[in-house]
Amino acid sequence: MPLSTEHPRILDRFPPVLRTLVLAELAAGNKIIDAGAGHPAPPAGDLVKLANDLRPPLPDALSAYARDSSTHHMENTDEDRFFFILTAPHEPLPLPDMDAIRHAHRDSLPPAPKPTRMPGSVELDFRGEMLIYREAERTTDIIWTWSQGNHFYRSSLSHWWYPNEKRSVPLTATEKEDLLQTFLDFGHINIGSAIHVVE
């Protein structure tokens, strides 16, 4: 590639080993795409940026650094670090396919737990601190906290409350386990998979 009128003036300032390397690259078909002052060369030095990476091997007197930045790929210089041969940056990698990542994440999630056979329904208390289980004639509830992880508290599971009769009835052991599972099923589906029961 023929040198522009400006390139010889810049190359004349280069140390002989760097200048010889640039001229050999040009003779082999490489191209200068930028030359002159600029980072990483200090104000007292200069740089030449080539279109393609240098052909190995490099002279022993030179150091090479792979930068893979948005401005250049390889950085070649001598021990004084005033003059640099850079090569053009590589094409950036394609952006990740976020739809594919989300799809893969969904596929990796465990299936939603199957609801238990309890006949009633679960709702969130309007304050967001309690889950309430309702059947036709009775209710019960459980405390839910999220400030230090999503927790249901087994000990907070209340007695059955019959509002029309204004009376409460203790839960049986079986009812407690069924209700806990019902609350967990609701929580996993509507709050998050990390929710669990503590005492």
C-alpha positions in Angstrom: 0.0 0.0 0.0 1.5 3.4 -0.9 2.2 5.7 2.1 0.2 9.0 2.4 2.3 12.2 2.4 1.9 12.3 6.2 2.9 8.7 7.0 6.6 9.0 6.1 7.0 12.0 8.4 5.4 10.0 11.3 7.3 6.8 10.5 10.6 8.7 10.4 10.2 9.4 14.1 9.7 5.7 15.0 12.5 3.6 16.4 14.1 1.5 13.6 12.7 -1.8 14.8 9.1 -0.5 14.9 9.5 1.4 11.5 10.9 -1.7 9.8 8.0 -3.8 11.2 5.4 -1.3 9.8 7.0 -1.2 6.4 7.2 -5.1 6.3 3.5 -5.2 7.1 2.6 -2.7 4.4 4.7 -4.7 1.9 2.7 -7.8 2.9 -0.7 -6.1 2.2 -1.6 -4.7 5.6 -3.0 -1.1 5.6 -2.6 2.0 7.8 -6.0 3.2 9.0 -4.7 5.8 11.5 -1.4 7.4 12.4 -0.2 10.3 14.6 -0.7 11.3 18.2 -3.1 9.5 20.5 -3.6 7.1 23.3 -1.6 5.0 24.3 1.3 7.0 22.9 2.4 9.9 25.1 2.5 13.4 23.7 6.2 13.0 22.8 5.5 9.9 20.7 3.2 8.6 18.0 1.2 5.6 16.9 0.3 3.7 13.7 -2.9 1.7 13.6 -2.9 -1.2 11.1 -6.0 -2.8 9.7 -4.9 -6.4 10.5 -2.9 -8.1 13.3 0.8 -8.4 12.8 2.3 -11.5 11.3 4.4 -13.5 13.9 7.0 -13.7 15.1 7.6 -10.2 16.6 11.2 -9.0 17.1 12.5 -9.8 20.5 12.9 -6.1 21.4 9.2 -5.5 21.2 6.4 -6.2 23.7 2.8 -7.2 22.6 -0.3 -6.7 24.6 -3.8 -8.0 23.7 -6.3 -5.3 24.7 -9.5 -6.2 22.9 -10.8 -2.7 23.6 -13.2 -0.7 21.4 -10.3 1.3 20.0 -7.7 -1.4 19.2 -6.9 -5.1 19.5 -3.1 -5.5 19.8 -0.6 -3.0 21.2 3.0 -3.4 20.2 5.8 -1.2 21.5 9.5 -1.2 22.6 10.8 -0.8 26.1 10.6 3.0 26.0 6.8 3.0 25.3 6.8 6.2 23.2 5.8 4.7 19.9 3.2 2.1 19.3 1.9 -0.1 16.5 -1.8 -0.8 17.1 -4.1 -3.1 15.2 -7.8 -2.5 14.6 -10.3 -3.7 17.1 -12.0 -7.1 16.5 -15.7 -7.1 15.7 -17.7 -7.0 18.9 -19.3 -10.3 20.0 -23.1 -10.3 19.2 -25.3 -9.3 22.1 -26.8 -12.1 24.1 -30.2 -13.3 23.0 -32.2 -12.3 26.1 -35.3 -14.1 24.9 -33.4 -17.4 24.6 -31.8 -16.9 28.1 -35.2 -16.2 29.6 -36.7 -19.3 27.8 -33.8 -21.5 29.0 -34.3 -20.2 32.6 -38.0 -20.9 32.4 -37.3 -24.4 31.2 -34.9 -25.0 34.1 -37.5 -24.1 36.8 -39.1 -26.9 38.7 -42.8 -27.4 37.8 -45.3 -25.4 39.9 -46.4 -27.5 42.9 -49.9 -29.1 42.5 -52.5 -27.6 44.8 -53.7 -29.7 47.7 -57.4 -30.8 47.8 -58.4 -28.3 50.4 -61.8 -27.0 49.3 -61.3 -23.3 50.2 -59.3 -20.4 48.8 -56.2 -18.5 49.9 -55.9 -14.7 49.8 -53.3 -12.2 50.8 -54.1 -9.9 53.6 -54.2 -6.3 52.4 -51.2 -5.4 54.5 -49.2 -8.1 52.9 -48.2 -9.7 56.2 -50.7 -12.6 56.4 -52.3 -15.3 54.2 -55.9 -16.1 54.9 -57.5 -19.4 54.1 -61.3 -19.3 53.7 -64.0 -21.9 53.5 -67.8 -21.4 53.4 -68.2 -21.2 57.2 -64.7 -20.9 58.7 -61.2 -19.2 58.2 -57.7 -19.6 59.4 -54.5 -17.6 58.7 -50.7 -17.7 58.9 -48.1 -14.9 59.3 -45.8 -14.2 56.3 -42.7 -12.1 56.5 -40.3 -11.1 53.7 -37.7 -8.7 55.3 -35.2 -11.5 56.0 -36.3 -14.0 53.4 -39.8 -15.3 52.6 -41.0 -17.2 55.6 -44.3 -18.7 56.8 -44.4 -19.3 60.5 -45.8 -22.7 61.5 -46.5 -21.5 65.1 -48.6 -18.6 63.8 -51.2 -20.9 62.1 -54.4 -19.9 63.9 -57.4 -22.0 65.1 -60.4 -22.3 62.8 -62.6 -19.3 63.3 -66.3 -19.6 62.6 -67.5 -16.0 62.2 -71.3 -16.7 62.2 -71.0 -18.6 65.5 -68.2 -16.4 66.9 -66.2 -19.4 68.1 -62.8 -20.9 67.4 -61.8 -24.6 67.1 -58.2 -26.0 67.3 -56.8 -27.5 64.2 -56.1 -31.2 64.0 -52.5 -32.3 63.2 -53.7 -33.4 59.8 -55.4 -30.1 59.1 -52.3 -28.2 60.1 -50.1 -30.1 57.6 -52.7 -29.8 54.8 -53.1 -26.1 55.5 -49.3 -25.5 55.6 -49.0 -27.3 52.2 -51.9 -25.2 50.8 -50.2 -22.0 52.0 -46.9 -23.1 50.5 -48.5 -24.0 47.2 -50.1 -20.6 47.0 -46.9 -18.9 48.1 -44.8 -20.7 45.5 -47.1 -19.7 42.7 -48.0 -16.2 43.8 -45.0 -15.0 45.9 -41.9 -16.9 44.9 -40.2 -20.2 44.9 -37.9 -19.4 47.8 -40.6 -19.2 50.4 -40.5 -21.8 53.1 -41.9 -22.7 56.5 -40.1 -21.9 59.8 -41.2 -22.5 63.3 
